[in-house]
Amino acid sequence: MTADLTMDADGGLGKSKADLSRVPRNSQVVLEDLSDQSLTAL
C-alpha cells in the first residue's frame, strides 16, 4: 500500500489518496478503512 500526498503552501497536508493497486482485491476492502484512518491521522 502506498499513498499520494500533496502538501499545501503552508506545509499542511493538502490532499491524500491511498493507492491499493498492488494489494490483492480480497484484501483491499480491509485496507481501505485502515488507509483512510492512517491518512486522516497525518
Residue pairs with C-beta under 8 A, 6 or more apart in sequence:
1 18
1 19
1 20
1 22
1 23
1 31
1 35
2 18
2 19
2 22
3 16
3 17
3 18
3 19
3 35
3 38
3 39
4 15
4 16
4 17
4 19
5 13
5 14
5 15
5 16
5 39
5 42
6 13
6 14
6 15
6 16
7 13
7 14
8 14
13 42
16 39
16 42
17 39
18 31
18 32
18 35
18 36
18 38
18 39
20 28
20 31
20 32
20 35
23 31
